[in-house]
Amino acid sequence: MKRACVIINPIAGAGRVRTINACESLARDTLARHGFETTVRVTVGPDDARRFADEALGSNAELVVAWGGDGTVNGAASALANTKIPLGIVLGGSGNGLGRDLGLPHHPAAALAVAADGATRAIDACELGGSLFFNVAGIGLDARIAARLASPDARRGLLGYIKATLAELPGYKPNQYSIEISAAGEEPSTFATSALFIALANSRQWGNGAQIAPMARLDDGLVDVVVVQPQSGLQIASRVPALFRGSLDERPGLVMRRGSEVRIQAERPMSFHVDGEPRRGGERLEARVHPRALLVKVRPG
């Protein structure tokens, strides 16, 4: 019998309450019908998903499933990158950016069935400041918001994100950046800008249906760089409909570029996040793409 490991984050998502016994039973029963003997691991800390996925690799598991949000997926995927073991995803977070962009089902039983018997797709892994990400990373205000949402008592979901943004935006002082973007066969381009935040997108989705980089593709070997320059709250609000329609484009206050390597220099140390997980960096950060480094399970066809 094949071996699988399912990693569950019990507090991911807007409700942040999960009946673990029911989740374990669903995972074991669903995967058993597809020929898997399943070990279930439940996270209690931010590093557990990666550790559990590492241990699954060591025990010769043939499938690892992350049941949680983008942070849980990031931990498991970081362990599985550059291996032949695929990652299944059960959407259990508040935003579920990567799972949404992959078109995975929202119902856990259906998502587990896809993990067990779906097609295998190779997607890019991106790296920022030495940490891998698979959905979206961010620098500046975006990272401050991610740090606020990482608090154990933070409200999750779209309303939680809006609340955190409104709390951080009034007092936030934009940093000044020099950004160099390069791609194979092209001359690097460099520009200087002040920015509220810089998003580096492997997928289109921030989460909750918001598409920060509508032209991003998970397997094109490129990372989309979206620079939101200082502007009024009214200007930001005016872009929200386009964000959810997937029609955001470059215009005054918004710079959109694409490359395989990005170097960012700032006047002061930068906070950043990878798939919503907060990090601290120095005055220089480098990003690069590892093409098709992660195998994920998706719907057939």
Buried (B, 14 or more C-beta within 10 A) or exposed (E): EBBBBBBBBBBBBBEBEBEEEEBBEBBBEBBBEBEBEBBBBBBEEBEBBBBBBBBBBEEEBBBBBBBBBBBBBBBBBBBBBEBEBBBBBBBBBBBBBBBBBBEBBEEBEBBBBBBBBBEEBEBBBBBBBEBBBBBBBBBBBBBBBBBBBBEEEBBBBBEBBEBBBEEBBEEBEBBEBBBBBBBEEEEEEEEEBEBBBBBBBBBBBBBBBBBBBBBBBBEBBBBBBBBBBBBEEEBBEEBEEBBBEBEBEEEEBBBBBBBBBBBBBBEEEBBBBBBBBBBEBEEEBBBBBBBBBBBBBBBEE
